[in-house]
Amino acid sequence: MEQLNQWFVENLNEKTKIRDCTDKEMLAIEVFSGGIRYLKVHLITHFKERIPHLREADIHWVLTVPAIWDEAAKKFMRKSAEKAGIPGNQLTLALEPESAALYCQLGAHRSGLLPVQPGFKFLLLDCGGGTVDITVHEVRLDNSLKEIHRASGGPWGGIKVDDAFQEHLLELFGFERIASLPKHDVIELERSFELLKKNVNTEDKNYYIQLPLTLRQSADLDPGTLVAGKLRLNSKVVKGFFQRPAENICRKIQEILLSLKHHDLDTILLVGGFAESKVLQEKVQ
């Protein structure tokens, strides 16, 4: 996971290699371009069912990137898109928090949930899987957005929660048992935790996660920890998985708020997959 965190913030270029769970290496640009190509083909196929005469030359593509990426990383993303078959003159890179801010502004106007009028100031917290980007904007008279605080953030996304869970498993079962798990068991364990993670709230209760048979058979756990083949985790332990990224995020928000001085905020908006976490929402509040 440490290597994955680096891809989001540094050293992402055409020579960067990434490694899968079986220790096989591949150029990152091949992985990124493959993903973009799949999405491109899927979207065009879908559109052509509705617009038979649609030409690829009629489409302008927008790819979002984390605000904390440097120029080399942005260049890498552009190269990946071009390798996937998107011409450079039909491509725009947009910063994720700015895109989210525009979306929130448009959504607020349509729904009427927020009084987004000239002078309205908001901090936008864009919490993804890998990175967290924070920006502060003010709505201008022409309804465009003025950046009050430059985008900042760090690698404090949902992956950090996964890392904490993995560390807990290592403490319970030891490195050798975890390292020797078959690939399909690792994938199943990750999926089970992903489902659990989405259901974690601020209530004081126990959580259960299905364990692979190999771990159940070799487990030497305290009584009551293993229930019907499932690992029982109390709320304190589970909330602890969120603690480190949540603290980093809140610390950064406090730092930004102190730097704003005379700019009073009207609200804080949370967007992104990790922002759905009830634990994170409570910490931010």
C-alpha positions as a Markdown table, in Angstrom:
| # | Residue | x | y | z |
|---|---|---|---|---|
| 1 | Met | 0.0 | 0.0 | 0.0 |
| 2 | Glu | 2.9 | 2.4 | 0.7 |
| 3 | Gln | 3.9 | 2.1 | -3.0 |
| 4 | Leu | 0.3 | 2.9 | -4.0 |
| 5 | Asn | 0.3 | 6.0 | -1.9 |
| 6 | Gln | 3.4 | 7.3 | -3.7 |
| 7 | Trp | 1.7 | 7.0 | -7.1 |
| 8 | Phe | -0.9 | 9.5 | -5.9 |
| 9 | Val | 1.5 | 12.1 | -4.8 |
| 10 | Glu | 5.0 | 11.7 | -6.4 |
| 11 | Asn | 7.2 | 10.1 | -9.0 |
| 12 | Leu | 4.4 | 9.2 | -11.3 |
| 13 | Asn | 5.9 | 9.1 | -14.8 |
| 14 | Glu | 6.2 | 7.0 | -18.0 |
| 15 | Lys | 8.8 | 4.8 | -16.4 |
| 16 | Thr | 6.9 | 4.1 | -13.2 |
| 17 | Lys | 6.2 | 0.4 | -12.6 |
| 18 | Ile | 3.5 | -1.0 | -10.4 |
| 19 | Arg | 3.2 | -4.4 | -8.8 |
| 20 | Asp | 0.1 | -6.5 | -8.3 |
| 21 | Cys | -0.7 | -8.8 | -5.4 |
| 22 | Thr | 1.1 | -11.7 | -7.1 |
| 23 | Asp | 4.3 | -9.6 | -7.3 |
| 24 | Lys | 4.1 | -9.2 | -11.1 |
| 25 | Glu | 5.3 | -5.8 | -12.5 |
| 26 | Met | 3.9 | -3.7 | -15.3 |
| 27 | Leu | 4.4 | -0.2 | -16.5 |
| 28 | Ala | 1.9 | 2.1 | -14.8 |
| 29 | Ile | 1.2 | 3.8 | -18.1 |
| 30 | Glu | -0.1 | 0.5 | -19.5 |
| 31 | Val | -2.4 | 0.0 | -16.6 |
| 32 | Phe | -3.8 | 3.6 | -16.7 |
| 33 | Ser | -4.2 | 3.7 | -20.4 |
| 34 | Gly | -5.9 | 0.2 | -20.4 |
| 35 | Gly | -8.4 | 1.5 | -17.8 |
| 36 | Ile | -9.1 | 4.7 | -19.8 |
| 37 | Arg | -9.4 | 2.8 | -23.0 |
| 38 | Tyr | -12.0 | 0.5 | -21.5 |
| 39 | Leu | -14.1 | 3.4 | -20.3 |
| 40 | Lys | -13.7 | 5.2 | -23.6 |
| 41 | Val | -14.9 | 2.2 | -25.6 |
| 42 | His | -17.8 | 1.5 | -23.2 |
| 43 | Leu | -19.0 | 5.2 | -23.3 |
| 44 | Ile | -18.8 | 5.4 | -27.1 |
| 45 | Thr | -20.7 | 2.1 | -27.5 |
| 46 | His | -23.4 | 3.3 | -25.2 |
| 47 | Phe | -23.7 | 6.7 | -26.9 |
| 48 | Lys | -23.8 | 5.2 | -30.4 |
| 49 | Glu | -26.9 | 3.2 | -29.4 |
| 50 | Arg | -28.7 | 6.5 | -28.9 |
| 51 | Ile | -26.8 | 8.6 | -31.4 |
| 52 | Pro | -25.9 | 6.3 | -34.3 |
| 53 | His | -24.1 | 9.0 | -36.3 |
| 54 | Leu | -21.9 | 10.1 | -33.4 |
| 55 | Arg | -18.2 | 10.6 | -34.4 |
| 56 | Glu | -15.4 | 10.3 | -32.0 |
| 57 | Ala | -14.1 | 13.7 | -33.3 |
| 58 | Asp | -17.3 | 15.2 | -31.8 |
| 59 | Ile | -16.4 | 14.3 | -28.3 |
| 60 | His | -14.2 | 16.4 | -26.0 |
| 61 | Trp | -12.9 | 14.4 | -23.0 |
| 62 | Val | -12.3 | 15.6 | -19.5 |
| 63 | Leu | -10.1 | 13.6 | -17.1 |
| 64 | Thr | -9.9 | 14.6 | -13.5 |
| 65 | Val | -6.7 | 14.4 | -11.5 |
| 66 | Pro | -5.9 | 15.0 | -7.8 |
| 67 | Ala | -5.0 | 18.7 | -7.0 |
| 68 | Ile | -1.8 | 17.6 | -5.2 |
| 69 | Trp | -0.4 | 16.0 | -8.4 |
| 70 | Asp | 2.7 | 17.7 | -9.8 |
| 71 | Glu | 3.2 | 18.6 | -13.5 |
| 72 | Ala | 5.0 | 15.3 | -14.2 |
| 73 | Ala | 2.0 | 13.3 | -12.9 |
| 74 | Lys | -0.4 | 15.4 | -15.0 |
| 75 | Lys | 1.8 | 14.8 | -18.0 |
| 76 | Phe | 1.7 | 11.1 | -17.3 |
| 77 | Met | -2.1 | 11.1 | -17.2 |
| 78 | Arg | -2.3 | 13.0 | -20.5 |
| 79 | Lys | 0.1 | 10.5 | -22.1 |
| 80 | Ser | -2.0 | 7.6 | -20.7 |
| 81 | Ala | -5.1 | 9.1 | -22.3 |
| 82 | Glu | -3.4 | 9.6 | -25.7 |
| 83 | Lys | -2.1 | 6.0 | -25.5 |
| 84 | Ala | -5.7 | 5.0 | -24.9 |
| 85 | Gly | -6.7 | 6.7 | -28.2 |
| 86 | Ile | -7.9 | 10.1 | -27.1 |
| 87 | Pro | -6.3 | 12.9 | -29.2 |
| 88 | Gly | -4.5 | 15.6 | -27.2 |
| 89 | Asn | -6.6 | 18.3 | -28.8 |
| 90 | Gln | -9.8 | 16.6 | -27.6 |
| 91 | Leu | -8.6 | 16.3 | -24.0 |
| 92 | Thr | -8.7 | 18.5 | -20.9 |
| 93 | Leu | -7.3 | 17.7 | -17.5 |
| 94 | Ala | -9.4 | 19.1 | -14.6 |
| 95 | Leu | -8.5 | 19.2 | -11.0 |
| 96 | Glu | -10.8 | 16.9 | -8.9 |
| 97 | Pro | -11.8 | 19.5 | -6.2 |
| 98 | Glu | -12.5 | 22.2 | -8.8 |
| 99 | Ser | -14.7 | 19.8 | -10.7 |
| 100 | Ala | -16.5 | 18.8 | -7.6 |
| 101 | Ala | -17.0 | 22.4 | -6.6 |
| 102 | Leu | -18.6 | 23.2 | -9.9 |
| 103 | Tyr | -20.8 | 20.1 | -9.6 |
| 104 | Cys | -21.9 | 21.1 | -6.1 |
| 105 | Gln | -22.6 | 24.7 | -7.2 |
| 106 | Leu | -24.8 | 23.4 | -10.1 |
| 107 | Gly | -26.5 | 20.9 | -7.9 |
| 108 | Ala | -27.2 | 23.5 | -5.2 |
| 109 | His | -28.8 | 25.8 | -7.7 |
| 110 | Arg | -31.0 | 23.1 | -9.0 |
| 111 | Ser | -32.1 | 21.6 | -5.7 |
| 112 | Gly | -32.2 | 24.9 | -3.7 |
| 113 | Leu | -30.6 | 23.1 | -0.7 |
| 114 | Leu | -27.9 | 25.7 | -0.4 |
| 115 | Pro | -28.2 | 29.5 | -0.9 |
| 116 | Val | -25.4 | 29.7 | -3.4 |
| 117 | Gln | -25.4 | 33.4 | -4.2 |
| 118 | Pro | -22.5 | 35.8 | -4.9 |
| 119 | Gly | -20.3 | 36.1 | -1.9 |
| 120 | Phe | -21.1 | 32.5 | -0.8 |
| 121 | Lys | -17.9 | 30.9 | 0.6 |
| 122 | Phe | -17.4 | 27.2 | 1.1 |
| 123 | Leu | -14.6 | 24.7 | 1.8 |
| 124 | Leu | -14.8 | 21.6 | -0.3 |
| 125 | Leu | -13.4 | 18.4 | 1.1 |
| 126 | Asp | -12.9 | 15.9 | -1.7 |
| 127 | Cys | -12.2 | 12.5 | -0.1 |
| 128 | Gly | -11.3 | 9.7 | -2.5 |
| 129 | Gly | -9.8 | 6.3 | -2.2 |
| 130 | Gly | -6.2 | 7.5 | -2.4 |
| 131 | Thr | -6.0 | 11.3 | -1.9 |
| 132 | Val | -7.9 | 14.0 | -0.1 |
| 133 | Asp | -8.0 | 17.4 | -1.7 |
| 134 | Ile | -9.2 | 20.5 | 0.1 |
| 135 | Thr | -10.1 | 23.8 | -1.6 |
| 136 | Val | -11.9 | 27.0 | -0.6 |
| 137 | His | -14.0 | 29.0 | -3.1 |
| 138 | Glu | -16.2 | 32.1 | -3.2 |
| 139 | Val | -19.0 | 32.5 | -5.7 |
| 140 | Arg | -18.5 | 35.7 | -7.8 |
| 141 | Leu | -21.1 | 38.0 | -9.2 |
| 142 | Asp | -21.2 | 36.2 | -12.5 |
| 143 | Asn | -21.6 | 32.9 | -10.6 |
| 144 | Ser | -18.0 | 31.7 | -11.5 |
| 145 | Leu | -15.8 | 30.5 | -8.7 |
| 146 | Lys | -12.9 | 32.4 | -7.1 |
| 147 | Glu | -10.3 | 30.3 | -5.4 |
| 148 | Ile | -9.7 | 31.7 | -1.9 |
| 149 | His | -7.3 | 29.0 | -0.8 |
| 150 | Arg | -5.1 | 27.0 | -3.2 |
| 151 | Ala | -5.9 | 23.3 | -3.3 |
| 152 | Ser | -4.0 | 21.2 | -0.8 |
| 153 | Gly | -4.3 | 17.8 | 0.9 |
| 154 | Gly | -2.5 | 14.5 | 1.1 |
| 155 | Pro | -2.7 | 10.7 | 0.8 |
| 156 | Trp | -5.3 | 10.3 | 3.5 |
| 157 | Gly | -8.1 | 8.6 | 1.5 |
| 158 | Gly | -10.0 | 5.4 | 2.2 |
| 159 | Ile | -6.9 | 3.3 | 1.4 |
| 160 | Lys | -5.5 | 4.4 | 4.8 |
| 161 | Val | -8.5 | 2.6 | 6.5 |
| 162 | Asp | -7.7 | -0.5 | 4.5 |
| 163 | Asp | -4.0 | -0.2 | 5.7 |
| 164 | Ala | -5.1 | 0.0 | 9.3 |
| 165 | Phe | -7.3 | -3.1 | 8.9 |
| 166 | Gln | -4.4 | -5.0 | 7.3 |
| 167 | Glu | -2.2 | -4.0 | 10.3 |
| 168 | His | -4.8 | -5.4 | 12.6 |
| 169 | Leu | -4.9 | -8.7 | 10.8 |
| 170 | Leu | -1.1 | -9.0 | 11.0 |
| 171 | Glu | -1.3 | -8.4 | 14.8 |
| 172 | Leu | -4.0 | -11.1 | 15.1 |
| 173 | Phe | -2.6 | -13.8 | 12.8 |
| 174 | Gly | 1.0 | -12.9 | 12.2 |
| 175 | Phe | 2.8 | -12.1 | 9.0 |
| 176 | Glu | 3.4 | -15.7 | 7.8 |
| 177 | Arg | -0.3 | -16.7 | 8.0 |
| 178 | Ile | -1.4 | -13.6 | 6.1 |
| 179 | Ala | 1.4 | -13.7 | 3.6 |
| 180 | Ser | 0.6 | -17.4 | 2.8 |
| 181 | Leu | -3.1 | -16.7 | 2.0 |
| 182 | Pro | -4.2 | -17.8 | -1.5 |
| 183 | Lys | -4.9 | -14.9 | -3.9 |
| 184 | His | -8.7 | -15.7 | -4.0 |
| 185 | Asp | -8.8 | -15.5 | -0.2 |
| 186 | Val | -7.1 | -12.2 | -0.1 |
| 187 | Ile | -9.5 | -10.8 | -2.7 |
| 188 | Glu | -12.5 | -12.1 | -0.7 |
| 189 | Leu | -11.2 | -10.7 | 2.5 |
| 190 | Glu | -10.8 | -7.3 | 0.8 |
| 191 | Arg | -14.3 | -7.4 | -0.6 |
| 192 | Ser | -15.7 | -8.3 | 2.8 |
| 193 | Phe | -14.0 | -5.4 | 4.5 |
| 194 | Glu | -15.1 | -3.0 | 1.8 |
| 195 | Leu | -18.7 | -4.0 | 2.6 |
| 196 | Leu | -18.1 | -3.6 | 6.3 |
| 197 | Lys | -16.4 | -0.2 | 5.8 |
| 198 | Lys | -19.5 | 1.2 | 4.1 |
| 199 | Asn | -21.7 | 0.2 | 7.0 |
| 200 | Val | -19.6 | 1.6 | 9.9 |
| 201 | Asn | -21.4 | 4.3 | 11.8 |
| 202 | Thr | -21.0 | 6.1 | 15.1 |
| 203 | Glu | -23.0 | 3.5 | 17.1 |
| 204 | Asp | -21.4 | 1.4 | 19.8 |
| 205 | Lys | -21.8 | -2.1 | 18.4 |
| 206 | Asn | -19.9 | -5.1 | 17.1 |
| 207 | Tyr | -19.0 | -5.7 | 13.5 |
| 208 | Tyr | -18.4 | -9.1 | 11.8 |
| 209 | Ile | -16.3 | -10.0 | 8.8 |
| 210 | Gln | -16.2 | -13.4 | 7.1 |
| 211 | Leu | -12.7 | -15.1 | 7.4 |
| 212 | Pro | -11.2 | -17.4 | 4.9 |
| 213 | Leu | -11.2 | -21.1 | 6.0 |
| 214 | Thr | -7.4 | -21.1 | 6.1 |
| 215 | Leu | -7.4 | -18.4 | 8.7 |
| 216 | Arg | -10.2 | -19.9 | 10.7 |
| 217 | Gln | -8.4 | -23.2 | 10.9 |
| 218 | Ser | -5.1 | -21.7 | 12.0 |
| 219 | Ala | -6.5 | -19.0 | 14.3 |
| 220 | Asp | -5.4 | -18.8 | 17.9 |
| 221 | Leu | -7.8 | -16.1 | 19.1 |
| 222 | Asp | -9.3 | -15.0 | 22.3 |
| 223 | Pro | -12.7 | -16.6 | 23.2 |
| 224 | Gly | -15.6 | -14.8 | 21.5 |
| 225 | Thr | -13.4 | -13.2 | 18.8 |
| 226 | Leu | -14.4 | -15.9 | 16.2 |
| 227 | Val | -18.2 | -16.3 | 15.9 |
| 228 | Ala | -19.6 | -18.7 | 13.3 |
| 229 | Gly | -16.6 | -18.4 | 11.1 |
| 230 | Lys | -16.6 | -14.6 | 11.3 |
| 231 | Leu | -14.1 | -12.3 | 13.0 |
| 232 | Arg | -15.8 | -10.1 | 15.6 |
| 233 | Leu | -14.6 | -6.5 | 15.8 |
| 234 | Asn | -15.9 | -4.1 | 18.4 |
| 235 | Ser | -16.7 | -0.5 | 17.5 |
| 236 | Lys | -13.6 | 0.9 | 19.2 |
| 237 | Val | -11.3 | -1.2 | 17.0 |
| 238 | Val | -13.2 | -0.5 | 13.8 |
| 239 | Lys | -13.4 | 3.2 | 14.4 |
| 240 | Gly | -9.7 | 3.1 | 15.2 |
| 241 | Phe | -9.1 | 2.1 | 11.5 |
| 242 | Phe | -10.5 | 5.5 | 10.6 |
| 243 | Gln | -8.6 | 7.5 | 13.2 |
| 244 | Arg | -5.3 | 8.3 | 11.5 |
| 245 | Pro | -6.7 | 9.5 | 8.1 |
| 246 | Ala | -9.5 | 11.4 | 9.9 |
| 247 | Glu | -7.0 | 13.2 | 12.2 |
| 248 | Asn | -4.8 | 14.2 | 9.3 |
| 249 | Ile | -7.8 | 15.5 | 7.4 |
| 250 | Cys | -9.1 | 17.5 | 10.4 |
| 251 | Arg | -5.7 | 18.9 | 11.2 |
| 252 | Lys | -5.4 | 20.1 | 7.6 |
| 253 | Ile | -8.8 | 21.7 | 7.8 |
| 254 | Gln | -8.0 | 23.5 | 11.0 |
| 255 | Glu | -4.7 | 24.8 | 9.4 |
| 256 | Ile | -6.6 | 26.1 | 6.4 |
| 257 | Leu | -9.3 | 27.8 | 8.6 |
| 258 | Leu | -6.7 | 29.5 | 10.7 |
| 259 | Ser | -5.0 | 30.8 | 7.5 |
| 260 | Leu | -8.3 | 32.3 | 6.1 |
| 261 | Lys | -8.5 | 35.0 | 8.8 |
| 262 | His | -11.1 | 37.4 | 7.5 |
| 263 | His | -12.8 | 34.9 | 5.2 |
| 264 | Asp | -15.7 | 33.5 | 7.1 |
| 265 | Leu | -17.0 | 30.2 | 5.6 |
| 266 | Asp | -20.7 | 29.6 | 5.0 |
| 267 | Thr | -20.4 | 25.8 | 4.9 |
| 268 | Ile | -18.1 | 22.8 | 4.4 |
| 269 | Leu | -19.0 | 20.4 | 1.6 |
| 270 | Leu | -17.9 | 16.7 | 1.6 |
| 271 | Val | -17.7 | 14.8 | -1.7 |
| 272 | Gly | -16.1 | 11.6 | -2.8 |
| 273 | Gly | -16.4 | 8.0 | -1.8 |
| 274 | Phe | -14.6 | 8.3 | 1.5 |
| 275 | Ala | -16.8 | 11.3 | 2.4 |
| 276 | Glu | -19.7 | 8.9 | 2.8 |
| 277 | Ser | -18.1 | 7.5 | 6.0 |
| 278 | Lys | -20.3 | 8.4 | 9.0 |
| 279 | Val | -17.2 | 8.2 | 11.2 |
| 280 | Leu | -15.3 | 10.8 | 9.0 |
| 281 | Gln | -18.4 | 13.0 | 8.9 |
| 282 | Glu | -18.6 | 13.0 | 12.7 |
| 283 | Lys | -14.9 | 13.9 | 13.0 |
| 284 | Val | -15.2 | 16.8 | 10.6 |
| 285 | Gln | -18.3 | 18.2 | 12.4 |
